């Protein structure tokens, strides 16, 4: 039976343990600061504003998810943070320094599999440090450490076409971490995976995050994924993309898959859905089909 939203639970209610966790989080240094960020694109019909006045901070070792309706500028935002797009206004600061172009201080994992198909797992992970001018046995040794961290040591000499989708994304995470970035940026990295592999990858990612000094900003369109992974969730509005709300997730850590039926989880998910789909509250979408069955031949 699908769980219903408990009337007595508010997503802002937090246990003393959760309150203490957020208090400690906000005492940490700010790693990423986004100030008045805007982005416009020229089109034949005039300028289109993708992002407008976006402000938020991400603290050291925080796991922040970004979610919003289609067209809210999630991917544009993360590409600007990665230095792959330039902003039209505002600024992005990493450890207080302006972001100008890509750099090893930011690791990036995309939804699509971006491994070099002609390189082995180990060679893919070694690629970044080599581009930074490192060489020798130390680079190979470090690559093996990252490969071991994502649980793929027995596949270090395999090629991407020999790996499953989940394994490819684990290699992509190891490759992004090999440069020891200050922040890991992830653009719907599990969106192309089946449900079972996706849940497994979420668990792997939390284990990696728990054991490394790494901050994560994670783009997703999946409400359950956002609530399961995040400390805080940045919800964007669409047209243009603006900050709607930043939600402190009241679900205790460490997270477990069975927490998805607990009141705090359900209430938080319900609040996100209210923000993303306010007009659909209590309504069902209907399709403009004419009836094409025999009268009385009903299925419900």
Secondary structure, 3 states (H helix, E strand, C coil): CCCCCCCCCCCCCCCHHHHHHHHHHCCCCEEEEEEEEEEEEEECCEEEEEEEEEEEEEECCCEEEEEECCCCCHHHHHHHHHCCCCCCEEEEEECCEECCCCCCCEEEECCCCCCCCCCEHHHHHHHHHHHCCCCCHHHHHHHHHHHHHCCCHHHCCCEHHHCCHHHHHHHHHHHHHCCCCCEEEEECCCCCCCHHHHHHHHHHHHHHHHHCCCEEEEECCCHHHHHHHCCEEEEECCCCECEEEEEECCCCCCCCHHHHHCHHHHHHHHHHHHHHCHHHCCCCCCCCCCCCCCCCCCCC
